Amino acid sequence: MKFLILFSVFFLSACSEKQSEVKEVLKNDSVSPHKLINIAIVDEATKYLDVKKVLEAAYKEVGYEIKFSSFPAKRSLYEAQNNENIDAEFGRVKQAEPQLSNLIRIPVPFMQIKLQAIVRPDFDLRLSNIKDLGKYKCGTKRGSVAVEKMIESSKGTLYNTAEASIKALKAGRVDVIVLLSQSKDQYLKELEGVKVVDLPLEKMNIYHFINKRHKNLVEGLTKAFIKVTGNQADQSEFE
């Protein structure tokens, strides 16, 4: 009986030591928590493969991987601002800051977007500056912050998609459609039967925004965007 008790004590002690060894091995061999940033992106921007690679490279510099969640333009703003599962907004103009107050703008532009005017072939569009848009009935895609502000004076009409706005133009409901696009061929199919003004009205810098809960990444991302884009940070940010 005494032998049995001693054997039991020894066996339990050995098992306890073995479990501790196993836990220590698992602790040392375990992979660190996966670092992933979920980025809200406008549906149409998912086509910008080269630009997406810029973001992937920038986040890799600070030790993170990224994934994209696509939404319509206006919804993307809302999700980035309010959804706790969204960590960042892919890219917006500087004027979007008031609508993204829960996020911090990385002050290095990583992309430049053309602002284009689209009209019917027989329409005589005369623009000497952006303010001249106020003379016409304008339309644009809902959620394009900068463009919405530009066409306010013309009581512009907002459409859910760029395609819907171009259809409205063809039907004569508006005189001019103003759209942001990375390339002239982005809406090539929809642009059949209409005319794109040869020279962009304006080019706009696009910036990445990240939620304030990740503010510790801002400095590193700023340096990373400078490195991968070759662009410099806005000087006004440091004055």
PyMOL commands that set and color helices and strands:
alter all, ss='L'
color gray80, all
select helices_A, chain A and resi 2-29+43-47+49-61+73-82+94-100+130-135+145-150+152-154+162-170+212-229+235-238
alter helices_A, ss='H'
color red, helices_A
select strands_A, chain A and resi 36-42+65-71+88-92+103-105+111-119+138-141+157-159+176-181+195-196+202-211
alter strands_A, ss='S'
color yellow, strands_A
deselect
rebuild
show_as cartoon
